[in-house]
Amino acid sequence: MLKFVSILLFFGAGIYALYEQSKPEPNKFIMIGAMAIFMIGLFRIMKKIPNKNEEDNE
């Protein structure tokens, strides 16, 4: 359940950041926060994907 909520949070932050970016004067703090949430989400996804080189070494 926590994974589902976190996925919704990441997508919601991304959509809100796109909406905020389309304004004439976007709020910089919202843009920085959305970017941070996006980067944390990418980091979590990349931790779960196995590295190609691990298979070659074994």
Backbone as CSV, one residue per row, in Angstrom:
resi,resn,N_x,N_y,N_z,CA_x,CA_y,CA_z,C_x,C_y,C_z
1,MET,0.823,-1.193,0.000,0.000,0.000,0.000,0.871,1.263,0.000
2,LEU,1.984,1.205,0.735,2.874,2.359,0.793,3.518,2.624,-0.570
3,LYS,3.843,1.555,-1.312,4.420,1.729,-2.647,3.432,2.418,-3.581
4,PHE,2.169,2.024,-3.489,1.136,2.621,-4.337,0.974,4.109,-4.036
5,VAL,0.988,4.451,-2.770,0.844,5.856,-2.376,2.065,6.653,-2.825
6,SER,3.244,6.073,-2.709,4.449,6.792,-3.133,4.467,6.994,-4.647
7,ILE,3.993,6.018,-5.401,3.912,6.168,-6.854,2.942,7.286,-7.208
8,LEU,1.794,7.328,-6.526,0.838,8.407,-6.766,1.433,9.761,-6.403
9,LEU,2.210,9.811,-5.343,2.856,11.056,-4.941,3.849,11.518,-6.003
10,PHE,4.643,10.604,-6.542,5.617,10.972,-7.567,4.930,11.488,-8.827
11,PHE,3.885,10.799,-9.276,3.172,11.241,-10.470,2.449,12.563,-10.219
12,GLY,1.872,12.703,-9.041,1.187,13.951,-8.710,2.145,15.131,-8.683
13,ALA,3.312,14.929,-8.108,4.317,16.000,-8.067,4.787,16.352,-9.475
14,GLY,4.941,15.359,-10.316,5.362,15.623,-11.696,4.327,16.394,-12.485
15,ILE,3.071,16.008,-12.336,2.000,16.700,-13.056,1.856,18.127,-12.543
16,TYR,1.933,18.300,-11.221,1.836,19.651,-10.661,3.020,20.511,-11.094
17,ALA,4.194,19.925,-11.209,5.367,20.683,-11.658,5.196,21.128,-13.104
18,LEU,4.626,20.264,-13.936,4.372,20.664,-15.325,3.351,21.795,-15.388
19,TYR,2.327,21.716,-14.551,1.326,22.780,-14.503,1.954,24.085,-14.011
20,GLU,2.766,23.992,-12.998,3.408,25.181,-12.426,4.377,25.805,-13.434
21,GLN,5.019,24.986,-14.223,5.991,25.478,-15.197,5.314,26.278,-16.303
22,SER,4.050,25.969,-16.596,3.361,26.650,-17.677,2.879,28.048,-17.283
23,LYS,2.963,28.403,-16.007,2.555,29.734,-15.559,3.586,30.770,-16.004
24,PRO,3.162,32.032,-16.125,4.136,33.071,-16.511,5.262,33.243,-15.495
25,GLU,4.957,33.125,-14.201,5.974,33.243,-13.155,5.864,32.043,-12.224
26,PRO,6.511,30.919,-12.549,6.400,29.734,-11.682,7.116,29.943,-10.347
27,ASN,6.591,29.298,-9.325,7.192,29.364,-7.993,8.445,28.481,-7.989
28,LYS,9.578,29.061,-7.679,10.853,28.336,-7.736,10.939,27.252,-6.678
29,PHE,10.349,27.485,-5.501,10.409,26.500,-4.433,9.603,25.250,-4.789
30,ILE,8.461,25.440,-5.447,7.655,24.296,-5.877,8.402,23.505,-6.943
31,MET,9.063,24.200,-7.849,9.813,23.523,-8.907,10.989,22.733,-8.325
32,ILE,11.678,23.293,-7.352,12.803,22.598,-6.724,12.307,21.386,-5.944
33,GLY,11.198,21.542,-5.230,10.616,20.421,-4.479,10.170,19.300,-5.394
34,ALA,9.528,19.641,-6.507,9.090,18.618,-7.452,10.287,17.900,-8.069
35,MET,11.351,18.629,-8.354,12.554,18.018,-8.913,13.191,17.071,-7.900
36,ALA,13.190,17.456,-6.636,13.758,16.594,-5.598,12.946,15.309,-5.456
37,ILE,11.633,15.421,-5.451,10.781,14.230,-5.361,10.995,13.329,-6.568
38,PHE,11.138,13.926,-7.750,11.382,13.151,-8.961,12.718,12.413,-8.888
39,MET,13.748,13.069,-8.412,15.063,12.434,-8.323,15.077,11.308,-7.288
40,ILE,14.374,11.484,-6.176,14.276,10.424,-5.175,13.560,9.216,-5.761
41,GLY,12.505,9.465,-6.519,11.783,8.372,-7.171,12.658,7.616,-8.160
42,LEU,13.434,8.340,-8.951,14.352,7.690,-9.886,15.410,6.875,-9.152
43,PHE,15.906,7.406,-8.049,16.911,6.681,-7.274,16.344,5.366,-6.754
44,ARG,15.115,5.399,-6.255,14.498,4.172,-5.739,14.279,3.143,-6.846
45,ILE,13.881,3.604,-8.027,13.668,2.673,-9.136,14.995,2.068,-9.585
46,MET,16.037,2.893,-9.669,17.330,2.407,-10.144,17.964,1.421,-9.165
47,LYS,17.654,1.527,-7.878,18.188,0.571,-6.907,17.631,-0.828,-7.146
48,LYS,16.423,-0.918,-7.663,15.771,-2.213,-7.832,16.129,-2.892,-9.147
49,ILE,16.623,-2.141,-10.123,16.978,-2.707,-11.423,18.389,-3.279,-11.324
50,PRO,18.566,-4.561,-11.668,19.916,-5.142,-11.579,20.847,-4.572,-12.648
51,ASN,22.101,-4.539,-12.318,23.131,-4.034,-13.215,23.480,-5.112,-14.245
52,LYS,23.732,-4.703,-15.492,24.094,-5.667,-16.530,25.441,-6.327,-16.235
53,ASN,26.363,-5.585,-15.666,27.703,-6.105,-15.410,27.720,-7.169,-14.313
54,GLU,26.734,-7.206,-13.453,26.695,-8.213,-12.390,26.549,-9.615,-12.984
55,GLU,25.776,-9.743,-14.056,25.585,-11.053,-14.681,26.864,-11.529,-15.358
56,ASP,27.615,-10.594,-15.958,28.854,-10.963,-16.646,29.934,-11.425,-15.655
57,ASN,29.977,-10.827,-14.489,31.006,-11.163,-13.508,30.779,-12.527,-12.882
58,GLU,29.558,-12.980,-12.812,29.280,-14.272,-12.173,29.439,-15.350,-13.168
